[in-house]
């Protein structure tokens, strides 16, 4: 499998250097389900929990800047 890859990309050093130099940060995005919680209310709750939240071009989608163990915690933020 690797030998086949090397046939297509003979200069792996340059490829690895290119990948390393062009890394972009991975952002997490969250979308508010407006049937369960209003967008601004979700944004406020995320900020209260210590997340850095930035607006996007969609009013119900936010970019999470500070990720502190994103996983099951988002379910607890939903309005009951």
C-alpha positions in Angstrom: 0.0 0.0 0.0 2.8 2.4 0.9 4.8 1.5 -2.2 1.7 2.3 -4.3 1.4 5.7 -2.6 5.1 6.4 -3.2 4.5 5.8 -6.9 2.0 8.6 -7.0 4.0 11.0 -4.7 7.7 10.3 -5.2 8.8 13.4 -3.2 7.3 12.6 0.2 9.6 15.0 2.1 8.2 18.0 0.2 4.6 16.6 0.7 5.1 16.3 4.5 6.7 19.8 4.6 3.7 21.2 2.6 1.2 19.5 4.9 3.0 20.8 8.0 3.2 24.4 6.7 -0.4 24.6 5.6 -2.1 23.3 8.8 -5.2 25.3 9.6 -6.8 25.3 13.0 -9.8 23.1 13.5 -12.9 24.8 14.8 -15.9 23.4 16.3 -19.3 24.7 15.2 -22.6 24.4 16.9 -26.1 24.9 15.5 -29.0 25.8 17.6 -32.2 23.8 17.1 -34.6 26.6 17.3 -37.4 24.2 18.1 -35.7 23.4 21.4 -33.7 26.6 22.3 -33.4 30.1 20.9 -30.1 30.9 19.2 -29.2 33.8 21.5 -30.1 31.8 24.6 -27.8 29.0 23.5 -25.1 31.5 22.9 -25.5 32.9 26.4 -25.4 29.5 27.9 -22.2 28.6 26.1 -20.6 31.8 27.2 -21.7 31.1 30.8 -20.0 27.6 30.6 -16.7 29.2 29.6 -16.8 28.7 25.8 -15.6 31.4 23.5 -18.3 31.9 20.9 -18.2 33.8 17.6 -21.1 34.5 15.3 -21.1 33.2 11.8 -23.1 34.3 8.7 -25.9 32.0 9.9 -27.7 33.3 12.9 -28.3 29.9 14.4 -24.7 28.7 13.9 -21.8 29.7 16.2 -18.0 28.9 16.1 -16.7 27.6 19.4 -13.3 29.1 20.0 -12.4 27.5 23.4 -13.1 23.8 23.4 -13.1 22.3 26.9 -14.0 18.7 26.2 -16.7 19.1 23.6 -18.7 15.9 23.7 -21.6 15.0 25.9 -21.7 18.4 27.6 -23.6 20.0 24.7 -26.6 17.9 25.5 -26.8 19.3 29.0 -27.0 22.9 27.5 -30.2 22.2 25.7 -33.3 23.6 27.2 -35.4 21.2 29.2 
